[in-house]
Amino acid sequence: MQIKTEQHWSTPKGMLPNSRFPLLLHRNAVPGGGEDAVQAHLRSNGWYNNWRYPGIYTYHHFHSTTHECLGCARGWMEVVVFGEDGISLHIAAGDIIVLPAGVSHCMTGNSDDIQMVGGYPEGRDWDNVQQAFLTEDTRRQAAKRIMMLPIPARDPATGQPMHHWIDAPSSVDADLNNHRDSLDDDSDHQ
């Protein structure tokens, strides 16, 4: 069975930066899953600093210091992305989800045997920005860090250049100039 890739798009929403890059969901990227197989697959494509965990956090959060990939090694989970009222995705063994920095995600359901393997491009270290505790200042700081991150060299599922992100609209073409400019606007804090 071949990998089938889904793209899910977002824009800044309220306090959430989300991303101009699409979230990628690669179905059947590692046929059958397996912890060792998923981790080896991620590492072979340059995504390190790996962890193994029974799912992901059950609160809405995002990362501002790196992009993230989540490989399902066993079982299944439901994850809500793009904020509390975002979309729900079903992730099953063998799937790999690629989350651009700034995209909120939260596990909302799972099988008893769920096991995920995470990774970050070139082994970057990650922070944990919880949606519930965002302030205007932390939102601005996080959004600025996110905009400075490079596109990873290779997709963690396919090993190919990340054409889905390379070909994504620029900040200007995605009509994000006002959002970008607002990050330096301190008039509402004085």
Secondary structure, 3 states (H helix, E strand, C coil): CCCEEEEECCCCECCECCCCCCEEEEECCCCCCCHHHHHHHHHHCCEEEEEEECCCCCCCEECCCCCEEEEEEECEEEEEECCCCCEEEEEECCCEEEECCCCCEEEEEECCCCEEEEEEECCCCCCCEEHHHCCHHHHHHHHHHHHCCCCCCCCCCCCCCCHHHHCCCCCCCCCCHHHHHHCCCCHHHC
